[in-house]
Amino acid sequence: MIFRSNSRPEDTQTEDVPVTAPLPFPRLAQQHEDDTETTLIKTVGWISAGLGAVALGLFVGRELRQRYKFNRRTPYDFYAHSGDEKDVDFGLGI
């Protein structure tokens, strides 16, 4: 095993950073975990907001359709079941 104390010029990388710019420190593991949690919370939030919008749309659509059908009734709708006769033999204990 060989240990080198002198570094070669191609191993070192330098960046030109202006004096007023913030230093490019490496990100910490804790920041990465916080970003993952934030992304997860945002995703869950968007999904639940979408499902809420779908549920609200279905409810409003159902109410509008029921009102539309109710306001467009014909005289025949009032008497739609007036001629129905149930079977009389049912439930008499014969």
C-alpha positions in Angstrom: 0.0 0.0 0.0 1.4 3.4 -1.0 0.6 6.6 0.8 1.2 9.9 -0.9 1.6 13.1 1.0 2.1 15.2 -2.1 -1.0 15.7 -4.2 -0.9 15.9 -7.9 -2.1 19.0 -9.8 -4.9 17.1 -11.6 -6.3 15.9 -8.3 -7.0 19.4 -7.0 -10.1 21.2 -8.2 -10.4 25.0 -7.7 -13.4 27.1 -8.3 -13.5 30.8 -8.9 -15.8 32.3 -6.3 -16.5 36.0 -6.0 -15.7 37.6 -2.7 -19.4 38.6 -2.0 -20.8 35.2 -2.9 -21.7 32.7 -0.2 -19.2 29.9 0.2 -20.1 26.6 -1.4 -20.2 24.4 1.6 -21.3 20.8 1.2 -24.9 20.0 2.2 -25.3 18.2 5.4 -27.2 14.9 5.8 -29.8 16.6 8.0 -30.6 19.1 5.3 -31.1 16.3 2.9 -33.5 14.5 5.3 -35.5 17.7 5.8 -35.8 18.2 2.0 -37.1 14.6 1.7 -39.6 15.2 4.4 -40.7 18.5 2.8 -41.1 16.8 -0.6 -43.1 14.0 1.0 -45.4 16.5 2.9 -45.9 18.5 -0.3 -46.8 15.5 -2.3 -49.3 14.2 0.3 -50.8 17.7 0.5 -51.2 18.0 -3.3 -52.8 14.5 -3.5 -55.2 15.2 -0.7 -56.1 18.6 -2.2 -56.8 16.9 -5.5 -59.0 14.2 -3.9 -60.9 16.9 -2.0 -61.5 18.8 -5.3 -62.8 15.6 -6.9 -65.1 14.9 -4.0 -66.4 18.4 -4.0 -66.9 18.3 -7.8 -68.9 15.0 -7.5 -71.1 16.4 -4.8 -71.8 19.7 -6.6 -72.5 17.9 -9.8 -74.9 15.5 -8.2 -76.8 18.4 -6.5 -77.0 20.3 -9.8 -78.3 17.2 -11.7 -80.9 16.5 -9.1 -82.2 20.1 -9.2 -82.1 20.1 -13.0 -84.2 16.9 -13.1 -86.6 18.2 -10.4 -87.2 21.4 -12.3 -87.9 19.6 -15.6 -90.6 17.3 -14.4 -93.6 16.5 -16.6 -97.1 15.8 -15.4 -96.5 12.1 -16.1 -93.7 12.1 -13.5 -96.2 12.9 -10.8 -98.2 9.8 -11.6 -95.4 7.5 -12.6 -96.3 4.9 -10.0 -100.0 5.4 -9.8 -100.9 2.3 -11.8 -98.5 -0.1 -10.0 -100.1 -2.9 -8.2 -98.2 -5.1 -5.8 -98.9 -8.7 -5.5 -101.7 -9.1 -3.0 -100.9 -12.7 -2.1 -97.6 -11.7 -0.6 -97.6 -11.3 3.2 -101.2 -12.4 3.8 -100.2 -15.7 5.4 -102.0 -17.9 3.0 
